[in-house]
Amino acid sequence: MSATAPTAPFTPESVAATRPTGEVDNRAAYISFGLAYVLGHGAAAVSQGATPLLDMPGWLPLTLLGIGLAAGTVNATIAAGRAQRAATNPDDILSGKLLGAAWVVAFAALFLAITGLTSTLGMPDLQSTLWPTGSGLIVGLLYLAEGAARRNLLHYSLGAWLALTSTTALFLDDPGLYWVLTIAGGGAYALAAILERRRLATS
């Protein structure tokens, strides 16, 4: 009777070793963007419209949104950098660099588009509509690209949801537009943060 080779013990280290290199933990970015949606869009939802629930200065919702988007972009870039450092395949390293740079390029292009459009039309107030919906579209499209490149179905699905709900909100007037972004966007980020923890635990 031949001897059977001993089986390696099942340990957390052995589970971690089976994870694909370059795996990204998106929870910090999800939470940052989620807070931007809830605080920024939520503030706009309760302070705008014909009968606002609260009286707030017009700059406050956009400022809260901008701070949250900046934090989310930084966290997303950091996560991409960690994945890049963990990757060993040259193609994965290049993809990580390109995806990280895409965030800067995309938001720079959005800034130029919104600034140029509102200046040309002479409608600066339009920024309060274009920034919330435009940033949601940009983030959604970036998530689609990242999800496809990293084969992350959760990230891809969140991107599709954000892109579609952000542009659908354009059909609504104030404050309905902001309520859609707050509930649909903020809720999606909260759910994604929960599911991301489970995804990482089982990957």
Secondary structure, 3 states (H helix, E strand, C coil): CCCCCCCCCCCHHHHHHCCCCCCCCCHHHHHHHHHHHHHHHHHHHHHCCCCCCCCCCCHHHHHHHHHHHHHHHHHHHHHHHHHHHHCCCHHHHHHHHHHHHHHHHHHHHHHHHHHHHHHHHCCHHHHHHHHHHHHHHHHHHHHHHHHHHHCCHHHHHHHHHHHHHHHHHHHCCCCHHHHHHHHHHHHHHHHHHHHHHHHHHHC
